[in-house]
Amino acid sequence: MAANQRTLIRLAQDAEDVASGLTLFRDALPSQAAHLTTVISELFAISSVLRRIDAAQADPRQEPSFYRIENDLRIVCPSLRLTLEDAFHMFGRERERPTAMVWDDLEH
């Protein structure tokens, strides 16, 4: 369980880091500002939910119920990890290519 807690917090932190990084894209791509703002807010919402799950999992009153979502977490966490890694790689490519091109690549 402790490893899973670290996973949830790490994913929450990474989601926040990606959201923060996307603010630079939003500033550079005014035509995408509304869409990027939505993505940024969704990433912060995901972070919030992950932190709430982590806190609830550590609560002895909630812990017995976690068997209901364990399988879901085993699917969602690796998927989210891959998505966030794609975004981190996108940030790296942004140094080599125009921001609009990098954003367009990520969307497809």
Secondary structure by P-SEA (a helix, b strand, c coil): caaaaaaaaaaaaaaaaaaaaaaaaaaacccaaaaaaaaaaaaaaaaaaaaaaaaaaacccccccccccaaaaaaaaaaaaaaaaaaaaaaaacccccaaaaaaaaac
